[in-house]
Every structure is written in C-alpha cells, then in structure tokens.
Amino acid sequence: MSLGCTFQPDGQQQDSSQINNTTDEGVEDLSDIEGIWMGNLTVPGGLQLRIVFNISTNPDGSINASMDSPDQGVSGIPVDTVSYKEGILNLEVKSIGGSFEGVYKESSETIEGEWKQAGSTFPLILNRTEKIPEVQRPQNPVKPYPYTEEEVVYENKEAGIKLAGTLTLPQSEGPFPAVILITGSGQQNRDEEVFGHRPFLVLSDYLTRQGIAVLRVDDRGIGGSTGNFSQATTEDFAGDVLAGVEFLKNRPEINPDQIGLIGHSEGGLIAPMVAVKSPDIAFIVLMAAPGLTGEEILYMQSDLIARAEGVSNETIAQNRALLNRMFSVVKEEENNTIAEEKLREILRAELANLSEEEKANLGYSEAAIDSQVKELTSPWMRFFLTYDPRPTLMRVKCPVLAINGEKDLQVPPKENLRAIDEALRAGGNKDYSVKELPGLNHLFQTANTGSPTEYARIEETISPTALEVIGNWILEHTQKK
C-alpha cells in the first residue's frame, strides 16, 4: 500500500562521491552533451517525476555521468556507460535496470528520446538546466537534536536475523514511555522513506521532543537489517516487532509498562497482531490501517485512484474484473508454477485487445507481466489478500487510537475506520478512539485530491494536526497520575 520508489536501487540513496568513471564510445563534440539535463517522466498512474542527468568530462577524455530523481530524494545514481555518436546519446544505468536513448537537437538544445526500465518504454525529453532542483522537505529535523540518538542492533532469534534501527531518547530524566514505529508495505528503511519524504524521521523527532522514546527500524533485508524480505509475510514482520519489544524492555531508560506501537498502513495490520501476542504492549496507534481484507482494499484503492486520475467508468469496471480474475487464481491455486502460468494467460489475453500505444501507456510488456505475476504469487501477497484484521482487532484490549486521512485513496477511511470501530466495540475494548482527519492523504499530508501522484510534489511530510493528535493521545495514556 505504501508506494515504492521507481528509481531508487535497493532502497538505498547513492552518494555521488562514489560514482565511478563511465566509458565513452565513438564520442563526437562533447560540448553538445556536457552539463545538467532534466526532463519530466510520466510513469503509469500519471505520476510525473523529474529526472536529471549530470554529464561531465575528465582531462583524459573519459566521461563522468550520474542520475538524480529529485522528487524521490535520490541523487548520484551511477550511469555505467555513455555513448554519443552521430548525435545519438545512450546512457545505461545498471543498478536500476534502466537506459536512455535520445537524439540531440541543436536548434532547441534538447535531447529527445525514450527511457526504458523493467521492460517498459516511456518518452523523455531532456532540457539543459543550470542547477539541479532542490526538493523542499521543511519538516526534516536539523542537527543538533535536543535529544539523544543511538544506532542499535538486536536479534529476532526465532527468525535468525538481525534488525538495525535508531533509538531516540529524551534528555530529561527517565524512564520514558516508548513507541516502536512499524512501516507500511514494501521494503522500507527506518525512516519509511518515499519520494524524498521521511515520515518516520519526522514523527520520531516530534514524539521524542514530547518526552517519548522512539525506536524506528530498517525492514528485514534493507539497510542494516538482515533477512529475506521477499519470502516474508505480515506475520513474519510481527515477529520482528516482538523482537523490538524485548529489546526495549531491557533498556533501563525505557518504562517497560509503557511500551506502545505505531503502525502505518500495513504496519497497522501488524500492531494489533503484536498487541494480541504480547502482554507488554500498553497501547497502539493505527495510522491508515486496514480494517478489511487486502482484496477488499485493493478493489477500492484501484477504483478510487483511477477515478481521481480521470479514468472512465468503463475502464474502471474492466480493471476491476481483471483484478477479480487474478485474485481468484492467487486464492484458489496453491501451486506457484501453475498459478503463475494462469496469471500470464489472463494478462496476455487482456493485452491482446490493446494497441501498442495503449500497452506503452500502461507500461506493459512481457517483462512487466513477469514482474507483476511474481508479485501476485509472493508469500506476502497470498497472505495479504485473504487476511481479515477484524478477528484480531476484537481481541485487542489495550488502548487504541485509529486515524486516517479523509482523502486517503489507498486505504479508504470511511470503510476501514468503520470496520476497525465495529471490531473494537464487538471485542469489548473500553478505551479506543477513531478519527478521520480532514484534508489528509494516505501519508497524512495536506492534499488536494489524495492521489499518489501528489505525494512527491507536496512539501509537507506529515500534517502538524496529525502529529499533535498522535502525540497528545500518547501523552494522555502515559503520563503518570
């Protein structure tokens, strides 16, 4: 549900100081291509991303090139090979499986061509620019912080993996109440970084300044954490959180009776699982958490996002029918080999009715089909599609705050908050609050439409209103009487 980055390799931001010299083949007048080039790339779903190539030459005639994606907060991605011959520029970016081919137009000083990645092709026109645009993220905290920040590593012994994170501690006298932040779906780092935003960095900074200790952690298999993310399910991630609870219980700065969880999106599925398994959880905060099965949410999500992008009712209905056929295969066919072949047949039959232009606009190709089929048959998706959070929510007895943005198109607020409310009430929970926050999207940014295409362009990372609601509620439930 949380979006991944199109260009960011392995979730890691590259450092431009580590770029190796690239090679040039058949170089003509390098002054044609030297400099900073920027273009807007429109990817499936209508999202526009600014792409920047930095091209320069060394005294020995070799070329240095790197790539930036400012809207994703990614810079210095190495360009491995550069070829410029007969006015045609070729760039290959192996780390993300991408390449660009374009023709230099002297009259307009543009390079007009195509970007290829994951079997899909997108038009891209590059224009010279004087400098790389800066992405404004004004809420990112600036050091020195008025609190202690510590890098930590601990084990999930049952899974045989190590988890790395950051623990922030208030400078006042402890022991402190504490929260563990739980990321949304997709492989995410401890800051839950997406499109240049670092929501968990902003949230942890805010809460720690309020006197609450915060542990935020890299997902297994990313950053400093070990383990195989691709073979893990939501239940496995719950085990990782339980390991974090054990770690906090053994820290003298932490009040063991006031350890809570904050889960965003899929993290909001995980938090109730952990609260039911562990008596040590004092409270949970659910941010845009699912209250329905994954299948129900994905249907609604697909419809709402398509509608926000101006897609016709007929196309929306066709897409819904396609999703239904694919999800049925995933649910009914346990054998992955058979399921994958059935899914390929469904997608190929669907694409046979489209023109080449329509296929290109959708970003579909054999490679894209293969990628989607693998995702649909992954252990995570098989679990997510059918998991119903309501029985677990009915067993949660600790205090719960469930919030969602009014304009969330990924986890629609009314249906999911209603389901959470009904489940907690049916289970007899005596202390819970359910709130829909006006004007906010899935990331809790102040938004116009709520479409994911807005996420990168919005400077705000998390609405101050959302931060205050979370912080005040936690303090109300942890302050000593």
C-alpha positions as CSV (number, residue, x, y, z in Angstrom):
1,M,0.0,0.0,0.0
2,S,2.8,2.4,0.6
3,L,4.5,3.3,-2.6
4,G,7.9,2.2,-3.5
5,C,10.4,4.3,-5.4
6,T,10.7,3.8,-9.2
7,F,14.4,4.6,-9.5
8,Q,15.9,4.1,-6.0
9,P,18.0,0.9,-6.2
10,D,17.6,-1.4,-3.2
11,G,16.0,1.4,-1.2
12,Q,19.4,2.9,-0.7
13,Q,20.3,6.5,-1.6
14,Q,23.5,6.7,-3.6
15,D,26.4,9.1,-2.8
16,S,27.6,11.0,-5.8
17,S,31.1,10.9,-4.4
18,Q,31.3,7.2,-5.0
19,I,30.5,7.3,-8.8
20,N,33.0,5.6,-11.0
21,N,34.1,7.0,-14.3
22,T,31.9,5.8,-17.2
23,T,33.1,4.8,-20.6
24,D,32.5,6.6,-23.9
25,E,32.3,5.0,-27.3
26,G,32.6,7.0,-30.6
27,V,32.5,10.4,-28.9
28,E,31.8,13.4,-31.1
29,D,31.7,17.0,-29.7
30,L,31.2,16.5,-26.0
31,S,30.2,20.1,-25.6
32,D,26.8,19.1,-27.1
33,I,26.1,16.8,-24.1
34,E,28.1,18.2,-21.2
35,G,26.1,19.8,-18.4
36,I,23.0,19.1,-16.4
37,W,19.9,17.8,-18.3
38,M,16.4,17.5,-16.8
39,G,13.2,16.0,-18.1
40,N,9.7,15.0,-16.8
41,L,9.0,11.3,-16.9
42,T,5.3,10.3,-16.8
43,V,5.0,6.7,-15.4
44,P,1.9,4.5,-15.2
45,G,-0.7,6.1,-13.0
46,G,0.0,9.6,-14.2
47,L,2.8,10.3,-11.7
48,Q,5.4,12.8,-13.1
49,L,9.0,12.5,-11.9
50,R,11.8,14.9,-12.7
51,I,14.8,13.0,-14.0
52,V,18.3,14.7,-14.1
53,F,21.4,13.5,-15.8
54,N,24.8,15.1,-14.9
55,I,27.4,14.7,-17.7
56,S,31.0,15.9,-17.5
57,T,34.3,15.0,-18.9
58,N,37.7,14.2,-17.3
59,P,41.1,15.5,-18.6
60,D,41.8,12.1,-20.1
61,G,38.6,12.3,-22.3
62,S,36.5,9.8,-20.3
63,I,33.0,10.8,-19.2
64,N,31.5,11.1,-15.8
65,A,27.7,10.7,-15.6
66,S,25.2,10.3,-12.8
67,M,21.5,10.4,-12.5
68,D,19.2,12.1,-9.9
69,S,15.5,11.7,-9.2
70,P,14.8,14.9,-7.2
71,D,11.2,14.1,-6.4
72,Q,12.3,10.8,-4.8
73,G,15.1,12.4,-2.9
74,V,17.6,10.2,-4.8
75,S,20.9,11.5,-6.1
76,G,24.2,10.3,-7.6
77,I,22.9,7.0,-9.1
78,P,25.9,5.9,-11.3
79,V,25.5,5.9,-15.1
80,D,27.6,2.9,-16.1
81,T,28.1,3.6,-19.8
82,V,27.8,6.6,-22.0
83,S,27.8,6.6,-25.8
84,Y,27.4,9.7,-28.0
85,K,27.7,9.1,-31.8
86,E,26.1,10.8,-34.8
87,G,24.0,12.9,-32.5
88,I,22.6,10.0,-30.5
89,L,23.1,9.8,-26.8
90,N,22.9,6.4,-25.0
91,L,23.0,6.1,-21.2
92,E,22.9,2.8,-19.2
93,V,22.0,2.7,-15.5
94,K,22.6,-0.9,-14.5
95,S,21.8,-0.6,-10.8
96,I,18.1,0.2,-11.6
97,G,17.9,-1.7,-14.9
98,G,17.3,1.5,-16.9
99,S,18.6,3.1,-20.1
100,F,18.0,6.2,-22.1
101,E,18.5,6.8,-25.8
102,G,17.9,10.2,-27.3
103,V,18.8,12.5,-30.2
104,Y,20.5,15.8,-29.6
105,K,18.6,18.7,-31.3
106,E,20.9,21.6,-31.8
107,S,18.1,24.0,-32.8
108,S,16.3,23.6,-29.5
109,E,19.2,22.3,-27.3
110,T,17.2,19.3,-26.2
111,I,17.8,15.6,-26.2
112,E,14.6,13.8,-27.3
113,G,14.3,10.1,-26.7
114,E,13.0,7.3,-24.5
115,W,13.6,5.9,-21.1
116,K,13.4,2.1,-20.7
117,Q,13.1,0.2,-17.5
118,A,11.6,-3.1,-16.4
119,G,10.5,-3.9,-20.0
120,S,8.6,-0.7,-20.4
121,T,9.3,2.4,-22.5
122,F,8.5,6.0,-21.7
123,P,9.1,9.2,-23.8
124,L,11.6,11.6,-22.2
125,I,12.7,15.0,-23.4
126,L,15.8,16.4,-21.7
127,N,16.4,20.2,-21.4
128,R,19.6,21.9,-20.2
129,T,19.3,23.4,-16.8
130,E,21.7,25.5,-14.7
131,K,21.3,23.6,-11.5
132,I,19.6,20.5,-10.0
133,P,16.3,21.4,-8.5
134,E,16.1,21.1,-4.7
135,V,13.3,19.2,-3.2
136,Q,11.9,21.1,-0.2
137,R,11.2,19.0,2.8
138,P,11.0,21.7,5.5
139,Q,9.9,19.3,8.3
140,N,13.1,17.2,8.2
141,P,14.8,17.9,11.5
142,V,18.2,19.5,11.6
143,K,21.0,18.5,13.9
144,P,22.0,19.0,16.6
145,Y,18.9,17.4,18.1
146,P,17.7,18.3,21.6
147,Y,17.7,14.6,22.5
148,T,19.9,11.5,22.3
149,E,20.1,9.5,19.1
150,E,21.6,6.0,19.2
151,E,22.2,3.4,16.5
152,V,21.1,0.0,17.7
153,V,21.1,-3.7,16.5
154,Y,19.2,-6.6,18.1
155,E,18.2,-10.1,17.1
156,N,15.0,-11.8,16.1
157,K,16.3,-15.1,17.4
158,E,13.3,-17.1,16.1
159,A,13.9,-15.9,12.5
160,G,17.7,-15.9,12.8
161,I,18.0,-12.3,11.7
162,K,19.5,-9.0,13.0
163,L,17.5,-5.8,13.0
164,A,19.1,-2.4,12.8
165,G,17.5,0.9,13.8
166,T,17.7,4.2,15.6
167,L,16.6,4.8,19.2
168,T,15.9,8.4,20.2
169,L,15.7,9.2,23.9
170,P,14.6,12.5,25.5
171,Q,17.2,14.3,27.5
172,S,15.0,14.6,30.6
173,E,15.0,12.1,33.4
174,G,13.6,8.7,32.5
175,P,12.4,6.0,32.4
176,F,10.4,7.1,29.4
177,P,7.3,5.8,27.6
178,A,8.4,4.4,24.3
179,V,7.0,3.5,20.9
180,I,8.1,1.3,18.0
181,L,7.3,2.6,14.5
182,I,6.1,-0.1,12.1
183,T,6.4,0.7,8.4
184,G,3.9,0.1,5.6
185,S,4.1,-2.4,2.8
186,G,7.1,-2.8,0.5
187,Q,10.8,-2.9,1.6
188,Q,11.3,0.3,3.6
189,N,14.1,1.8,5.7
190,R,13.8,3.0,9.2
191,D,12.6,6.5,8.1
192,E,9.9,4.9,5.8
193,E,11.4,6.9,3.0
194,V,9.3,7.5,-0.1
195,F,9.5,10.2,-2.7
196,G,12.1,12.2,-0.8
197,H,9.9,12.2,2.3
198,R,11.0,10.6,5.6
199,P,7.8,10.3,7.6
200,F,9.2,8.2,10.4
201,L,12.1,10.6,10.9
202,V,9.7,13.5,11.2
203,L,7.4,11.5,13.5
204,S,10.2,10.2,15.8
205,D,11.6,13.7,16.1
206,Y,8.2,15.2,17.1
207,L,7.5,12.5,19.7
208,T,10.9,12.5,21.2
209,R,10.7,16.2,21.7
210,Q,7.4,15.5,23.6
211,G,9.3,13.1,26.0
212,I,8.5,9.8,24.3
213,A,11.4,7.5,23.3
214,V,11.1,6.1,19.8
215,L,12.6,3.1,18.1
216,R,12.4,3.0,14.2
217,V,13.9,0.1,12.4
218,D,15.0,-1.0,8.9
219,D,12.8,-3.7,7.4
220,R,14.5,-7.1,7.2
221,G,16.8,-7.2,4.3
222,I,17.3,-3.5,3.9
223,G,19.8,-1.0,5.4
224,G,21.5,-2.6,8.4
225,S,18.9,-5.4,8.9
226,T,19.5,-8.9,7.6
227,G,16.9,-11.5,6.3
228,N,15.0,-12.2,3.2
229,F,12.2,-9.7,2.7
230,S,10.8,-11.3,-0.4
231,Q,9.8,-14.5,1.4
232,A,8.3,-12.8,4.4
233,T,4.7,-12.2,5.3
234,T,2.9,-9.8,7.5
235,E,3.0,-12.4,10.3
236,D,6.8,-12.6,10.0
237,F,7.1,-8.8,10.3
238,A,5.1,-9.1,13.5
239,G,7.8,-11.3,14.8
240,D,10.4,-8.6,14.1
241,V,8.3,-6.1,16.1
242,L,8.1,-8.5,19.0
243,A,11.9,-8.7,19.0
244,G,11.9,-4.9,19.2
245,V,9.7,-5.0,22.2
246,E,12.0,-7.4,24.0
247,F,14.9,-5.1,23.2
248,L,13.2,-2.1,24.7
249,K,12.2,-4.0,27.8
250,N,15.9,-4.5,28.6
251,R,16.8,-0.8,28.2
252,P,17.0,1.0,31.6
253,E,15.9,4.3,30.0
254,I,12.5,2.7,29.0
255,N,9.5,2.2,31.2
256,P,8.6,-1.4,30.5
257,D,4.9,-0.7,31.4
258,Q,4.6,2.0,28.8
259,I,5.7,0.4,25.5
260,G,3.4,1.1,22.6
261,L,3.3,0.6,18.8
262,I,2.6,3.0,15.9
263,G,1.8,1.2,12.7
264,H,1.3,2.9,9.3
265,S,-0.7,1.2,6.5
266,E,0.4,-2.5,6.7
267,G,2.1,-1.5,10.0
268,G,-1.5,-1.0,11.2
269,L,-2.2,-4.7,10.5
270,I,0.9,-5.7,12.4
271,A,0.4,-3.7,15.5
272,P,-2.8,-5.5,16.6
273,M,-1.2,-8.9,15.9
274,V,1.7,-7.9,18.3
275,A,-0.7,-6.5,20.9
276,V,-2.6,-9.7,21.0
277,K,0.5,-11.8,21.2
278,S,2.4,-9.7,23.8
279,P,1.0,-8.5,27.2
280,D,3.8,-5.9,27.2
281,I,2.0,-3.6,24.7
282,A,0.5,-0.7,26.6
283,F,-1.2,0.9,23.6
284,I,-1.3,1.0,19.8
285,V,-1.7,3.8,17.2
286,L,-3.1,2.8,13.8
287,M,-2.3,5.2,11.0
288,A,-4.3,4.4,7.8
289,A,-4.6,0.8,9.0
290,P,-6.7,-1.7,7.1
291,G,-9.9,-2.8,8.7
292,L,-10.9,-5.0,5.8
293,T,-9.2,-7.8,3.9
294,G,-6.5,-6.9,1.4
295,E,-8.6,-8.0,-1.5
296,E,-11.4,-5.6,-0.5
297,I,-9.0,-2.7,0.0
298,L,-7.2,-3.3,-3.3
299,Y,-10.5,-3.2,-5.2
300,M,-11.4,0.1,-3.6
301,Q,-7.9,1.5,-3.9
302,S,-7.8,0.7,-7.6
303,D,-11.2,2.3,-8.3
304,L,-10.5,5.5,-6.3
305,I,-7.1,6.2,-7.7
306,A,-8.3,5.6,-11.3
307,R,-11.3,7.9,-10.7
308,A,-9.0,10.6,-9.3
309,E,-6.9,10.4,-12.5
310,G,-10.0,10.8,-14.7
311,V,-10.2,7.2,-15.9
312,S,-13.6,6.3,-17.5
313,N,-16.2,4.2,-15.6
314,E,-16.0,1.6,-18.4
315,T,-12.2,1.2,-17.9
316,I,-12.6,1.1,-14.1
317,A,-15.1,-1.7,-14.4
318,Q,-12.8,-3.6,-16.8
319,N,-9.9,-3.3,-14.5
320,R,-12.0,-4.4,-11.5
321,A,-13.0,-7.5,-13.5
322,L,-9.3,-8.2,-14.3
323,L,-8.3,-7.9,-10.7
324,N,-11.0,-10.2,-9.7
325,R,-9.8,-12.9,-12.1
326,M,-6.2,-12.6,-11.0
327,F,-7.1,-12.6,-7.3
328,S,-9.2,-15.7,-7.8
329,V,-6.2,-17.6,-9.2
330,V,-4.0,-16.5,-6.3
331,K,-6.6,-17.6,-3.7
332,E,-7.5,-20.9,-5.3
333,E,-4.3,-22.2,-6.9
334,E,-1.6,-23.1,-4.2
335,N,1.0,-24.3,-6.7
336,N,3.0,-21.2,-7.7
337,T,4.1,-22.6,-11.1
338,I,0.5,-23.3,-12.2
339,A,-0.7,-20.0,-10.7
340,E,1.9,-18.0,-12.5
341,E,1.1,-19.6,-15.9
342,K,-2.6,-18.9,-15.3
343,L,-1.9,-15.3,-14.4
344,R,0.3,-14.8,-17.5
345,E,-2.5,-16.2,-19.7
346,I,-5.0,-13.7,-18.1
347,L,-2.7,-10.8,-18.6
348,R,-1.7,-11.7,-22.2
349,A,-5.4,-12.1,-23.2
350,E,-6.2,-8.7,-21.7
351,L,-3.3,-7.1,-23.5
352,A,-4.2,-8.7,-26.9
353,N,-7.1,-6.4,-27.1
354,L,-4.9,-3.3,-26.7
355,S,-3.0,-1.3,-29.3
356,E,0.8,-0.9,-29.0
357,E,0.3,2.7,-27.9
358,E,-2.2,1.6,-25.2
359,K,0.3,-1.0,-24.0
360,A,3.0,1.6,-23.8
361,N,0.8,4.0,-21.9
362,L,0.0,1.3,-19.4
363,G,3.7,0.4,-19.1
364,Y,3.0,-3.3,-20.0
365,S,5.4,-5.7,-21.6
366,E,6.5,-9.3,-21.1
367,A,9.0,-8.2,-18.5
368,A,6.3,-6.1,-16.8
369,I,3.9,-9.1,-16.8
370,D,6.5,-11.3,-15.3
371,S,7.2,-8.8,-12.6
372,Q,3.5,-8.5,-11.7
373,V,3.0,-12.3,-11.8
374,K,5.9,-12.8,-9.3
375,E,4.5,-10.1,-7.0
376,L,0.9,-11.6,-7.1
377,T,2.2,-15.1,-6.1
378,S,4.6,-13.9,-3.4
379,P,4.1,-15.2,0.1
380,W,3.3,-11.6,1.2
381,M,0.5,-11.1,-1.3
382,R,-1.0,-14.5,-0.7
383,F,-1.3,-13.7,3.0
384,F,-2.4,-10.1,2.5
385,L,-5.2,-10.8,0.1
386,T,-7.1,-13.0,2.4
387,Y,-6.1,-11.8,5.9
388,D,-9.1,-10.3,7.8
389,P,-7.9,-8.0,10.6
390,R,-11.2,-7.9,12.4
391,P,-10.9,-11.1,14.5
392,T,-7.5,-9.9,15.7
393,L,-8.8,-6.4,16.5
394,M,-11.7,-7.9,18.5
395,R,-9.0,-9.4,20.8
396,V,-7.1,-6.2,21.4
397,K,-7.7,-5.0,24.9
398,C,-5.1,-2.2,25.3
399,P,-6.0,1.4,24.3
400,V,-6.2,2.1,20.6
401,L,-6.0,5.3,18.5
402,A,-7.1,4.7,14.9
403,I,-6.7,7.7,12.5
404,N,-7.0,8.1,8.8
405,G,-6.9,10.9,6.3
406,E,-10.2,12.0,4.7
407,K,-8.5,11.9,1.3
408,D,-6.7,8.6,1.6
409,L,-7.3,6.7,-1.7
410,Q,-5.1,3.7,-0.7
411,V,-6.8,2.7,2.5
412,P,-10.2,4.5,2.1
413,P,-11.1,6.0,5.5
414,K,-14.8,5.5,5.9
415,E,-15.0,1.8,5.2
416,N,-11.8,0.9,7.1
417,L,-12.3,3.1,10.1
418,R,-15.9,1.8,10.4
419,A,-14.6,-1.8,10.3
420,I,-12.0,-1.0,13.0
421,D,-14.5,0.7,15.2
422,E,-17.0,-2.1,14.9
423,A,-14.4,-4.8,15.7
424,L,-13.0,-3.0,18.7
425,R,-16.5,-2.4,20.0
426,A,-17.6,-6.0,19.4
427,G,-14.5,-7.2,21.3
428,G,-15.4,-5.1,24.3
429,N,-12.4,-2.7,24.1
430,K,-13.1,0.1,26.7
431,D,-10.5,2.6,25.6
432,Y,-10.3,3.4,21.9
433,S,-10.7,6.5,19.6
434,V,-11.3,6.5,15.9
435,K,-10.7,9.7,14.0
436,E,-10.9,10.8,10.3
437,L,-8.7,13.8,9.8
438,P,-10.0,16.3,7.2
439,G,-7.9,17.1,4.1
440,L,-5.2,14.5,4.6
441,N,-4.0,11.7,2.3
442,H,-2.5,8.3,2.9
443,L,0.8,9.7,4.1
444,F,-1.1,12.2,6.3
445,Q,0.0,15.2,4.1
446,T,-2.4,18.1,3.4
447,A,-3.6,17.2,-0.1
448,N,-5.8,18.4,-2.9
449,T,-7.1,15.1,-4.3
450,G,-5.3,12.4,-2.3
451,S,-3.9,10.8,-5.4
452,P,-0.5,9.1,-5.0
453,T,0.6,11.4,-7.9
454,E,0.6,14.3,-5.4
455,Y,2.9,12.7,-2.8
456,A,6.2,13.8,-4.3
457,R,5.1,17.3,-5.1
458,I,3.8,18.1,-1.6
459,E,6.4,19.7,0.6
460,E,4.8,18.7,3.8
461,T,5.8,15.3,5.1
462,I,3.2,14.9,7.9
463,S,0.5,17.3,8.8
464,P,1.1,19.1,12.1
465,T,-2.5,18.2,13.0
466,A,-1.8,14.5,12.7
467,L,1.4,14.8,14.7
468,E,-0.5,16.6,17.5
469,V,-3.3,14.1,17.6
470,I,-0.9,11.2,17.9
471,G,1.4,13.0,20.4
472,N,-1.4,14.3,22.7
473,W,-3.2,10.9,22.7
474,I,0.0,9.0,23.7
475,L,0.8,11.5,26.5
476,E,-2.7,11.2,27.8
477,H,-2.2,7.5,28.1
478,T,1.3,7.5,29.5
479,Q,1.6,10.5,31.9
480,K,1.9,9.5,35.5
481,K,-1.2,10.1,37.6
